Amino acid sequence: MPPLYSINGLQFICNYIIGYNAMPVHIKRIIIDSLKPRETTILDLSKALCEVKGVDEVDITVTEVDVKTETIKLVVRGSDIAYEELAKVMNEHGTTIRSVDEINVSRAKVIAPPK
């Protein structure tokens, strides 16, 4: 049975092609609904998230402001986003993931070496 991955309640299976080598699945884009303290700036958070392995681009939009917190929408793009590391960095900045609203994954293409 292929490995089962869970991303904040969303589950997907890394599919294998029968008769071929396993092709890993890479997270290319993820949209996250999140809550952060007002003291954490979106500039600091976005810079920290861009340091995560596989992340090329981070967009953050503030969607709601309360006295102590801000609700934000993050759009993270990259070649192979390390979700666990992304969640860890967010947690270190006091940011909680409320939901993963969209995700885009793709299979890595395995290129055979030239003969």
C-alpha positions in Angstrom: 0.0 0.0 0.0 1.4 3.5 -0.9 2.3 5.8 2.0 -0.5 8.0 3.3 0.3 11.7 4.0 -1.9 14.0 6.1 -1.8 17.8 5.7 -3.8 19.4 8.4 -6.7 17.0 8.0 -6.4 16.7 4.2 -5.2 13.3 3.2 -3.8 12.1 -0.1 -2.0 9.0 -1.3 1.3 9.0 -3.2 0.3 6.9 -6.2 2.6 4.4 -7.7 2.6 3.3 -11.3 2.5 -0.5 -11.4 5.6 -1.9 -13.1 7.5 1.4 -12.8 9.6 3.0 -10.2 7.8 5.0 -7.6 7.5 8.7 -8.6 7.5 11.0 -5.6 4.8 13.6 -5.2 5.8 17.3 -4.7 3.8 20.1 -3.2 3.9 23.0 -5.8 1.3 25.4 -4.3 -0.6 25.5 -1.1 -3.1 28.0 0.2 -3.4 28.3 4.0 -6.0 30.1 6.2 -4.1 31.2 9.3 -4.3 33.2 12.5 -1.3 35.2 13.7 -0.6 37.7 16.6 -0.6 41.3 15.5 3.0 41.6 16.9 4.3 39.3 14.1 4.6 41.3 10.9 3.7 39.8 7.6 7.0 41.0 6.3 9.0 39.0 8.9 6.7 36.0 8.5 7.0 36.0 4.7 10.8 36.3 4.8 11.0 33.4 7.3 8.7 31.2 5.1 10.8 31.9 2.0 13.7 30.3 3.8 11.8 27.0 4.0 13.2 24.2 1.8 11.4 24.1 -1.6 9.7 27.5 -1.2 10.2 30.0 -4.0 7.4 32.5 -3.4 5.1 33.6 -0.5 2.1 35.9 -0.8 0.3 37.0 2.4 -3.0 38.8 2.6 -4.6 40.1 5.8 -8.3 39.3 5.6 -9.4 40.3 9.1 -8.0 42.3 12.0 -9.0 41.9 15.6 -7.5 43.5 18.7 -4.8 40.9 19.3 -4.8 38.8 16.1 -5.0 39.0 12.3 -6.5 36.4 10.0 -4.3 35.9 7.0 -4.3 33.9 3.7 -1.0 32.5 2.6 -0.2 31.4 -0.9 3.0 29.5 -1.0 4.6 28.4 -4.2 7.7 26.3 -4.9 9.2 23.3 -6.5 8.9 20.9 -3.6 7.5 22.6 -0.5 8.5 21.0 2.8 5.1 21.2 4.6 6.3 20.1 8.0 9.1 22.7 8.0 6.6 25.3 6.8 4.2 24.5 9.6 7.2 24.6 12.1 8.3 28.0 11.0 4.8 29.4 11.2 4.4 28.0 14.7 7.8 29.6 15.7 6.3 32.9 14.7 3.1 32.3 16.8 1.0 31.6 13.7 -1.5 28.8 13.7 -2.9 27.0 10.6 -6.7 27.1 10.6 -7.1 25.2 7.4 -5.5 24.2 4.1 -7.9 25.6 1.5 -6.1 24.5 -1.7 -3.2 22.4 -2.6 -1.5 21.6 -5.9 0.8 18.6 -6.1 2.6 17.0 -9.0 4.6 13.9 -9.7 8.3 14.2 -10.2 9.4 13.1 -13.6 12.1 10.5 -13.4 14.5 10.9 -16.2 16.5 7.8 -17.1 20.3 8.4 -17.4 21.6 8.4 -21.0 22.8 5.0 -22.3 
